[in-house]
Amino acid sequence: MLKQSEPVELQTDEPQEAGSQSQSFFTVMARGVVQFVLMAAILYGGFFGMNYFTSQLKETPSRPPFKTVYTVDSVVAKQGVYQPNLTVYGEVQASRQVDLRSLVAGKIVWVNPDLKVGADIKKGAELFKIDPFTFETALATAKSNHLETIARIAENEARIRIEESRIARTRDQLKLAENDLERISALKERGTATAKGVEDRALIVSQRRQTLEQSELNLVVEKNRLEQLRAILTRWEWSIAQAERDLKDTVFRAPSGGIVIEKNVAVGRLLSVNDMAVSMYDGDRLEVHATLTDQRFGRIQSDGAGVIGRPAEVIWSVGGEEYRFDAKIERISAQIESNRGGVEVIAVISDSVTESALRPGAFVEVIVPDKQFPNHFRVPETALYDNDTVYVIREGKLESRLVLIHAYDGDHAIISGNLLDGDEVLATRIAEISDGIAVKRPQKSSLETPEEQLIGKVQ
């Protein structure tokens, strides 16, 4: 078994005397001085030792600075006649839009089932019908009145012929009566006739003259009445034509082909004259309204061909597909609006848009040929620095040339300036560009595939 250990008594050194305390202090001080001197000696020896070994090393020759040579792409400047294309954007609108209004009033009794908004209606197609009963009645009445007037004219013409015949007979009788009066007057002068006989003959002449005058007046009246009847006949003829036209207008037909925008007709609806029934536009004649900036408009207008009549190409991008249409600038907007910052031009699409289903309101791209620039150069836009400088490669080094930009053609610029035909123009962007920089063309590796070469060039 374990035994309990006895407690250990701690013994401490208690100072015995003051002399022993001063002896310990000097001992500690001496030890510190020795350690400091030893450390200083070690540092001093290391410093001088390093200098000694360093001085014993042989100096290595320094490498000369490396001359930077940039690998760049370039293009050959060719002077010629260039005509860039301008790209503008516009909106498709209907060139011809018409609101078809009802020409007659009545109740709609039939509507074409194909008459729907967005439907393509052919020219002459029946759109709806109005109840024709009222107009058939009007036509029948006009025709009967017309026939009645014709009969009255015939009757009047007969009376005129009777009066003319009566006048002719009365004139003959008057002539005979006048001759008889002359004879009886001569007999009275010879004393073989009485005064009463002369008076009787004079009375007969007067009566015949009165009858002739009355007949002539009756003839005038009958002729005037005939003119009235003929005017009435003409009026009834116009009434017949109007009634026939109204009856024809009860069947409403499309005056031209087009796309339906709006319809306001339904079976049973009452239409008044001039009520809007169908609104449509000509689907085969669409136009594009686009705005040319003042600079572009002035540049094209100064060209010999001008703006009006200039060909254009309309591109409609939808669903990842592009539809292209030929067009021609037909006219300029009636007013120039300053808030648009340019001049609006209207180009009419000449191609058929039926297959593409192009509709008004579509946002399209318009390609318009710019003016021609003779004796100019066409370089990539990446070749331009500060919009007025290009760099030419001469004997592997760059030389700056001042140029003037006249127009842009996509990612190229049409320029003129201090260039010569055949100059090799830098086409790669260099951040620290300056005259005298050394450049070289990229070397094509035979191990690279065309795809790898293309990727390397893009990078």
Buried (B, 14 or more C-beta within 10 A) or exposed (E): EEEEEEEEEEEEEEEEEEEEEEEEEEEEEEEEEEEEEEEEEEEEEEEEEEEEEEEEEEEEEEEEEEEEEBEBBBBEBEBEEBBBBBEBEBEBBBBBBBEBBBBBBBBBBBBBEEBEEEBBBEEEBBBBBBBBEBBBEBBEBBBEBBEEBBEBBEEBBEBBEBBBEBBEEBBEBBEEBBEBBEEBBEBBEEEEBEEEBBEEBBEBBEEBBEBBEBBBEBBEEBBEBBEBBBEBBEBBBEBBEBBBEBBEBBEBBBEBBBBBBEBBBEEEBEBEEEBBBBBBBBBBBBBBBBBBBEEBBEBBBEBEEEBEEBBBBBBBEEEEEEBEBEBEBBBBEEEEEEEEEBBBBBBBBBBEBEEBBBBBEBEBBBBBBBBBBEEBBBBBEBBBBEEBBBBBBEEEBBBBBEBEBBBBBEEBBBBBBBBEEEBBBBBBEBEEBEEEBEBEEEEEEEEEEEEEEEEEEEE
